[in-house]
Amino acid sequence: MIHIKEISTQETFPIRLEVLRKNIPLPYEFNGDFDENTFHLGAFEDDNLIAVSSFMKTNNSNFEGNQYQLRGMATLKEYQGSGAGKLMLQKAFIILKKKNTAVLWCNARIAAVDFYKKQGFQTFGEKFEISLVGKHYVMFKELK
Ligand SMILES: CC(C)(COP(=O)(O)OP(=O)(O)OC[C@H]1O[C@@H](n2cnc3c(N)ncnc32)[C@H](O)[C@@H]1OP(=O)(O)O)[C@@H](O)C(=O)NCCC(=O)NCCS
């Protein structure tokens, strides 16, 4: 059974590196990782960390109200499709609503767009390129 817990910034690094930075020479540490408003969630099967996600209080000028940005969303390959990503987001929605957050947004890789849509996100605007990673859409979910 998978359960979700808050984890430290450092605990996110191995899975970010493995899933999001393989053959991509970009840092696995993000601006805002250690900010006081940032929190990180981990999905555990038994005691094994199998997925990570990070939530940073970052505004996107396309949206209004209190905002958080989702970053570093990653599930180990052998556990993808087993519900870890969905459970982390469900937990995040509860935490973010308590923080009076109006909008959660992210820069979504094309391959993950349908995953986010299943969790209630919509795309915003046109696709754009992030160097070394590929095409992305801004996606957002209203939490109120
Ligand atoms: C995208 C990702 C984070 C999803 O996490 P996950 O733990 O595999 O997702 P879940 O198992 O919770 O899936 C929830 C639902 O979305 C579906 N889903 C998962 N990934 C999907 C994808 N890439 N495209 C379409 N649907 C997807 C699942 O089948 C499941 O559907 P269901 O509710 O009908 O059963 C994960 O696959 C991943 O790490 N991918 C590689 C890195 C990546 O692209 N990260 C996102 C960067 S923006």
The ligand as an SDF file (V2000), in Angstrom:
LIG
                    3D

 48 50  0  0  0  0  0  0  0  0999 V2000
    3.9700   11.5550  -14.9410 C   0  0  0  0  0  0  0  0  0  0  0  0
    4.2140   10.8350  -13.6180 C   0  0  0  0  0  0  0  0  0  0  0  0
    4.7180   11.8200  -12.5700 C   0  0  0  0  0  0  0  0  0  0  0  0
    2.8490   10.2620  -13.1550 C   0  0  0  0  0  0  0  0  0  0  0  0
    3.0290    9.6570  -11.8810 O   0  0  0  0  0  0  0  0  0  0  0  0
    2.4980    8.1670  -11.5930 P   0  0  0  0  0  0  0  0  0  0  0  0
    2.8080    7.8590  -10.1820 O   0  0  0  0  0  0  0  0  0  0  0  0
    3.0230    7.2630  -12.6430 O   0  0  0  0  0  0  0  0  0  0  0  0
    0.9250    8.3940  -11.8240 O   0  0  0  0  0  0  0  0  0  0  0  0
   -0.2940    7.5620  -11.1880 P   0  0  0  0  0  0  0  0  0  0  0  0
    0.0830    6.1200  -11.1250 O   0  0  0  0  0  0  0  0  0  0  0  0
   -0.7550    8.2160   -9.9450 O   0  0  0  0  0  0  0  0  0  0  0  0
   -1.3790    7.7430  -12.3220 O   0  0  0  0  0  0  0  0  0  0  0  0
   -2.6680    8.3390  -12.0860 C   0  0  0  0  0  0  0  0  0  0  0  0
   -3.4620    8.1530  -13.3650 C   0  0  0  0  0  0  0  0  0  0  0  0
   -2.8240    8.8270  -14.4500 O   0  0  0  0  0  0  0  0  0  0  0  0
   -2.4610    7.8900  -15.4820 C   0  0  0  0  0  0  0  0  0  0  0  0
   -1.1520    8.2920  -15.9880 N   0  0  0  0  0  0  0  0  0  0  0  0
    0.0490    8.2270  -15.3520 C   0  0  0  0  0  0  0  0  0  0  0  0
    1.0080    8.7460  -16.1160 N   0  0  0  0  0  0  0  0  0  0  0  0
    0.4130    9.1020  -17.2810 C   0  0  0  0  0  0  0  0  0  0  0  0
    0.8910    9.6950  -18.4710 C   0  0  0  0  0  0  0  0  0  0  0  0
    2.1740   10.0200  -18.6190 N   0  0  0  0  0  0  0  0  0  0  0  0
   -0.0090    9.9520  -19.4480 N   0  0  0  0  0  0  0  0  0  0  0  0
   -1.3060    9.6290  -19.2930 C   0  0  0  0  0  0  0  0  0  0  0  0
   -1.8250    9.0880  -18.1700 N   0  0  0  0  0  0  0  0  0  0  0  0
   -0.9690    8.8210  -17.1830 C   0  0  0  0  0  0  0  0  0  0  0  0
   -2.4420    6.5400  -14.8050 C   0  0  0  0  0  0  0  0  0  0  0  0
   -2.6740    5.5050  -15.7210 O   0  0  0  0  0  0  0  0  0  0  0  0
   -3.5740    6.6790  -13.8010 C   0  0  0  0  0  0  0  0  0  0  0  0
   -4.8170    6.5430  -14.4390 O   0  0  0  0  0  0  0  0  0  0  0  0
   -6.1020    5.9440  -13.6560 P   0  0  0  0  0  0  0  0  0  0  0  0
   -6.3710    6.8810  -12.5070 O   0  0  0  0  0  0  0  0  0  0  0  0
   -7.1690    5.9570  -14.6900 O   0  0  0  0  0  0  0  0  0  0  0  0
   -5.6940    4.5710  -13.1960 O   0  0  0  0  0  0  0  0  0  0  0  0
    5.1980    9.6500  -13.7490 C   0  0  0  0  0  0  0  0  0  0  0  0
    4.7240    8.7530  -14.7160 O   0  0  0  0  0  0  0  0  0  0  0  0
    6.6220   10.0770  -14.0800 C   0  0  0  0  0  0  0  0  0  0  0  0
    7.4400   10.2500  -13.1790 O   0  0  0  0  0  0  0  0  0  0  0  0
    6.9450   10.2080  -15.3830 N   0  0  0  0  0  0  0  0  0  0  0  0
    8.2940   10.5670  -15.8150 C   0  0  0  0  0  0  0  0  0  0  0  0
    8.7190   11.9480  -15.3510 C   0  0  0  0  0  0  0  0  0  0  0  0
    7.7350   13.0300  -15.7490 C   0  0  0  0  0  0  0  0  0  0  0  0
    7.3280   13.1510  -16.8990 O   0  0  0  0  0  0  0  0  0  0  0  0
    7.3800   13.8560  -14.7470 N   0  0  0  0  0  0  0  0  0  0  0  0
    6.4920   14.9860  -14.9510 C   0  0  0  0  0  0  0  0  0  0  0  0
    7.3110   16.1650  -15.3330 C   0  0  0  0  0  0  0  0  0  0  0  0
    6.2660   17.5680  -15.7180 S   0  0  0  0  0  0  0  0  0  0  0  0
  1  2  1  0
  2  3  1  0
  2  4  1  0
  2 36  1  0
  4  5  1  0
  5  6  1  0
  6  7  2  0
  6  8  1  0
  6  9  1  0
  9 10  1  0
 10 11  2  0
 10 12  1  0
 10 13  1  0
 13 14  1  0
 14 15  1  0
 15 16  1  0
 15 30  1  0
 16 17  1  0
 17 18  1  0
 17 28  1  0
 18 19  1  0
 18 27  1  0
 19 20  2  0
 20 21  1  0
 21 22  1  0
 21 27  2  0
 22 23  1  0
 22 24  2  0
 24 25  1  0
 25 26  2  0
 26 27  1  0
 28 29  1  0
 28 30  1  0
 30 31  1  0
 31 32  1  0
 32 33  2  0
 32 34  1  0
 32 35  1  0
 36 37  1  0
 36 38  1  0
 38 39  2  0
 38 40  1  0
 40 41  1  0
 41 42  1  0
 42 43  1  0
 43 44  2  0
 43 45  1  0
 45 46  1  0
 46 47  1  0
 47 48  1  0
M  END
$$$$
